[in-house]
Amino acid sequence: SSNEHKLNFKKSKEACLSFIQDALLQKQWKRAAEFLTCYVESLEKDYSREHIGPSEMIWRIGSEILWHHSQSSMKEFNCFIEQMKTLGVKRYLKVCLEHVFHLLCDGQIDEAYQNLSLAESWRFGEQTAIQDKEMKLVQAYRGLLDYYSWSKQKNILLENGEDGFSDLAVEQEMHGYFRKAAVNLKEIIKIPGVWDIFVKCYVDLLEFYGDHNEARQVLNEYAYNSKFPANPNAHVYLYQFLKRQREPKKSLISALKILHDMVPSHELMIEFNTMLQKSKKRKKRRLGLEVIFAALDYAGWKENAKAWSCLARQVKQIVISEKHLDWIKQEWSSRKDWWPAFHFSRYLAKRNWQENKSLSYEKALVAGILLGKGCKYFKYVSHQGCKAQLKRFRVLKKFVNKHNPVYLRIS
Amino acid sequence: RDFNERCAQCSEVNWGLTDGGRFYCRSCHNVTERTREVVNTDFITNSRVQTISKGSRKQEKNDGGSEWYICEGFQLVLKKQVEALEALGVCPQMKDEILCNFWRCYLQKSKQAYCKRPAGETVKALSVCESSTDVDSDPERPSLLHLLSLSESEGDLQTDCSFASSVSKVSESTSVYSGSVDGSLYLMKNQKEKLRMTMPMTLSFCYMALLWVREPITLSELLRYVVEGHIPYLNVFQHFPEKMKLCGLDLKIFCVESWPVYEEVFNKMHELAAYLDLPRFPDITESCFLHPDMLCMKYLMEANLPDELHNWTCRVVKKIGIGEVDFLTLVPGNKSTRKVKYDVLAAAVIVVVLKLLFLLDDHYEWLLSELAEERNKNNTEGGPCFEFKKWYEVVKHSLDVQQKKLDEERAKYLWRCEKPLFYSVKNKSKVLKRRQMVVNLQNQFGKLSGSVQRAEKPNPSSFQLSWSEENTDGSCFHGHSLKGILQEKRGLLTAMNPDYWLCTVKLCNEKLCGHLAHYREVEFPQSYHFVLGLFSFLLRVQPSYIHDEVCMIEHKLFNKKLYKKLKYNTVLRK
């Protein structure tokens, strides 16, 4: 029978949703609201077999519209969310959490805190146990806000402390917040997950109160426990902590090594390379070269003068010492096919020269060594530099000319 | 109605009605002089009575409702629908005489099966209908069966409008719940014995009545009016009186959640006509609106095609005999004649004519168009020649705009109404809460919808696309001439186009697979698809539906040639 094309409730609402989706994607909030008005009657129909029911749709779409619509206010938004909370008990805590996020975005910290407390005290039969994870999140965020309050108190103390007055009340309050925050933050980071902000705050608290051992343990767990998802930030936090604790270079380097393996383009690679270059151990210096070359493989680093200066310094040092040219050869072998076009084109020479002379200087050095004095990049930049009578470019030209044969040995 | 006087003879209050419309006492058969005031043409004149063997009579149910039967619900629906049709300009006889009688006939027919009751239940349903008008007043109309006032032996008759009260559960064994008395029974009925009434079938009734009266409303128009809200269909139950409580299984019967399709209503109508043993319908002659010549003219106008094409549609109609009275007039129960879909047929004729003149093979029509364009450039005097390309662009643009509007409207339908529906008393509060929330949300987001107000229902209009000759932009093609594409041969105007392609060489067996042909867009030229699409939009049917009719017409038109070919093939095989 030809009843497949029959227009019925379900198809009509599907079409409606598709119009809403288009409107949302094009940020046409009025139009989205218009269609949502027609969609809401889906609530009166049973969709228990569908994956996402209308109540969830309406919650999510409605939130988006009310958040962005010019004529909508926070008051309206709050009123809407309160209705949504009553719609689906299985989603109750999720809705609460998202509401809290919106409140925070709107700067209503106290409101957010109140909502979190309310959510924390919610009980609903077996749902409470089922939504255990969300509950932990609620508690964690409340802990986060407690940390925020603690931080404020701390700043007040520090300011007033300069006057010589120690305000006991403020101090007491501060400690109170610390206790509340610590309890909740500690709980959530036990569960495998990505908890960057909670970890940072918790470690901050621990450091303030002098519990460095606990802090170290927390950070190690977070970075090295295989149950936790691989997270470069964990290593960053650990590194920063170790640095603060003035740990020996060895541990700093091992922390950063893992970061390099995970994210070769991480911004800390400059620091890492600098550290490695200074090392007395040959292996470390070798690693340094690897690290800086790897970082410059990424487009985001193309115009980073500091990175180029690191590479230039190391390359220069190797060339002058005439030792370990094979290092450069090894690094260059996999890059010689594409780095010239990627970094050292004539177009880039012109642009770099116009925009950032230091950048062009460093790059020209590297190019000159790797590709010889005949390479377009070096030629252009050094010519321009000499024309502009900038001393260092003359020096550069001499240097590259002197070491020109190197490129043959490394290509 | 509320005749509660005591009988002069026996002091009982037990009245019945004679054929002459007089009250008589049933206890002593005393006939009064009191006659019924017969002003009431109201449809809710049914009195349904039941006697239960237990005989206990409770007054109204606790919730203020009283008993009602499914049939009464449908009767109300039909009443509303026919009133709406009347408001659209349909003649008043349709309500008072035609539809009323059809309905009574149906009740009578179907109640013959109604009387078989499952064990444990002794409800007898009877009906006495009143009519103010004499059905036989019009001699031309064939007399229909009267609904009998059934005899006394069936039990007590009450002519009161108020419903007798009794135990609400009809059968002890069924635990299903319905507001009506026979909701559950209704759904469980054996289908073979009778035609069960459904909401789509109410439209079949309407269409049948319209056809009988030969009103200028086609089935596709009727269905369009329904969707546009001019004829009650969705949520008609809102208008049931307070006493008729709707819940449980009644919802399955009266709440629709889909729009009925042409095919469904059409087929049901024919089934119904046969079921009611109706005689031959009034003739559809050349002067009737439903005649292909008339409908073709309308559709040509609506499709913005030249008036000159009308000659051609008439020629085709004549050649294949689809303008004959006997072909067009409905004879219920006659299985040998093909049931005529007047609107689809007319549209298909136009499609065939376009194929005849323009070939529509994605090449020839554009070629002709270029030639016409040249002609128009060089010859600025007189009326312009019809250019297919221009027509395509103009019509496509309008069609796209209208289609987009229609798609948005479809996405914005509101299916629910204020009257809450619940399956059982248990979830009543939940339903009401939900309804309240829906209303709140509608208010909240409605305000954010900007200046877009939900427009008033547009006035019902027979034409969806309109083109005015007064437009100076040349977007109206009615007056354009077909000069470039016609030639004169032996005093007759024929098409320049010598070719024709058949949509299908062999027709399917409609009885086996339900269709004459199977339309797939990719297998046919784009121009053909466009033309089908245009009429598909206007008639709100699937393109394949029109395609079937086109195939049918082509086979009639080229019958001889096809036959020859077949013969030739068999000769070859020998």
Interface residues (C-beta under 8 A of the other chain):
Chain A: S1 S2 N3 H5 K6 L7 N8 F9 K10 S12 A15 C16 S18 F19 W29 K30 R31 A33 E34 F35 L36 T37 C38 V40 E41 L43 E44 I58 G62 I65 L66 H69 Q71 S72 E76 C79 F80 Q83 T86 L87
Chain B: E257 S258 W259 P260 V261 E263 E264 D407 E408 R410 A411 K412 Y413 L414 W415 R416 V431 R434 R435 M437 V438 N440 L441 Q442 Q444 F445 G446 K447 L448 S449 G450 V452 G514 Q542 S544 Y545
